[in-house]
Each structure stands twice: as structure tokens, then as C-alpha cells.
Amino acid sequence: MTKQNKKCCCNVESVVTIDERGQMVLPKEIRDKADIKAGDKLAVVLINKDGQFRSISLVKTESLSEVVTDMVGPALK
């Protein structure tokens, strides 16, 4: 791992295609890494900056409270 990668928390792990019904398949390798199983619920989080959507994130609902606290907590201090 390079020094640059140690600073970055984001990596492109896979590219998925959206079908005509708006569905996508998360590759098995990604599901295994993220411990996502059939029936798990994921929250869709859109990141907007300057009126443009920059990112779409999937967050397991079981950890949603923790993620929101991590994001909002520093702003409240």
C-alpha cells in the first residue's frame, strides 16, 4: 500500500451496470467484502455539492445510526 492510499478512504472496487428496469447487481466479491447477504437492507445516501449529485453511497441500515453520528457529530462541536 502506498502512502497515498493510506490517506484515501475510497477506492473503486467495481463498476456495475444499471439495467432498463433501474436495477443493478453487486458483484459477489463486493457483497462478500461488505458482508452483504440476501435480505439485508441498504440505505441509499446521495451526496450533493453545489447543486450537483457527486456520489451515491449504500449504507447497511444496521450501521446507519453510527454513520450519521460520525458525519454530523463533528459539525455539532
C-alpha positions as CSV (number, residue, x, y, z in Angstrom):
1,M,0.0,0.0,0.0
2,T,1.4,3.4,-1.0
3,K,1.4,6.4,1.3
4,Q,-1.2,8.0,-1.0
5,N,-3.6,5.0,-0.5
6,K,-3.2,5.2,3.3
7,K,-4.8,8.7,3.2
8,C,-7.6,7.8,0.9
9,C,-10.7,6.0,2.3
10,C,-12.3,5.5,-1.1
11,N,-11.4,3.0,-3.8
12,V,-13.1,2.0,-7.0
13,E,-13.8,-1.7,-6.2
14,S,-16.1,-2.5,-9.1
15,V,-18.2,-1.0,-11.9
16,V,-21.8,-2.0,-12.2
17,T,-24.4,-1.5,-15.0
18,I,-27.9,-0.3,-14.4
19,D,-30.5,-2.3,-16.5
20,E,-33.6,-1.0,-18.2
21,R,-35.6,-1.5,-15.0
22,G,-33.1,0.5,-12.9
23,Q,-31.7,-2.5,-11.2
24,M,-28.0,-3.4,-10.7
25,V,-26.2,-6.4,-9.3
26,L,-23.5,-6.0,-6.7
27,P,-20.7,-8.5,-7.6
28,K,-20.3,-11.4,-5.2
29,E,-16.8,-10.2,-4.4
30,I,-18.2,-6.8,-3.2
31,R,-21.0,-8.5,-1.2
32,D,-18.5,-10.7,0.5
33,K,-16.2,-7.8,1.4
34,A,-19.1,-5.8,2.8
35,D,-20.8,-8.8,4.4
36,I,-24.0,-8.1,2.5
37,K,-26.4,-11.0,2.4
38,A,-29.8,-11.7,0.8
39,G,-32.4,-9.8,2.7
40,D,-30.1,-7.1,4.1
41,K,-31.4,-3.6,3.9
42,L,-29.3,-0.8,2.5
43,A,-30.0,3.0,2.8
44,V,-29.2,5.0,-0.4
45,V,-27.4,8.2,0.5
46,L,-27.0,10.9,-2.1
47,I,-24.1,13.4,-1.7
48,N,-24.9,16.7,-3.2
49,K,-22.4,19.6,-3.7
50,D,-23.1,22.9,-5.3
51,G,-26.4,21.6,-6.7
52,Q,-24.9,18.5,-8.3
53,F,-25.0,14.9,-7.2
54,R,-21.4,13.8,-6.6
55,S,-21.9,10.4,-5.1
56,I,-24.4,7.7,-4.3
57,S,-23.5,5.6,-1.2
58,L,-25.1,2.4,0.1
59,V,-25.1,2.1,3.9
60,K,-26.3,-1.0,5.8
61,T,-29.3,0.1,7.8
62,E,-27.9,-1.6,10.9
63,S,-25.0,0.8,10.9
64,L,-26.9,3.9,9.7
65,S,-27.1,5.5,13.1
66,E,-23.3,5.2,13.5
67,V,-22.6,6.6,10.1
68,V,-24.9,9.6,10.7
69,T,-23.3,10.3,14.1
70,D,-19.8,10.2,12.5
71,M,-20.9,12.6,9.8
72,V,-23.0,15.0,11.9
73,G,-21.1,14.8,15.2
74,P,-18.1,17.0,14.2
75,A,-20.4,19.7,12.8
76,L,-22.2,19.9,16.2
77,K,-19.0,20.6,18.1
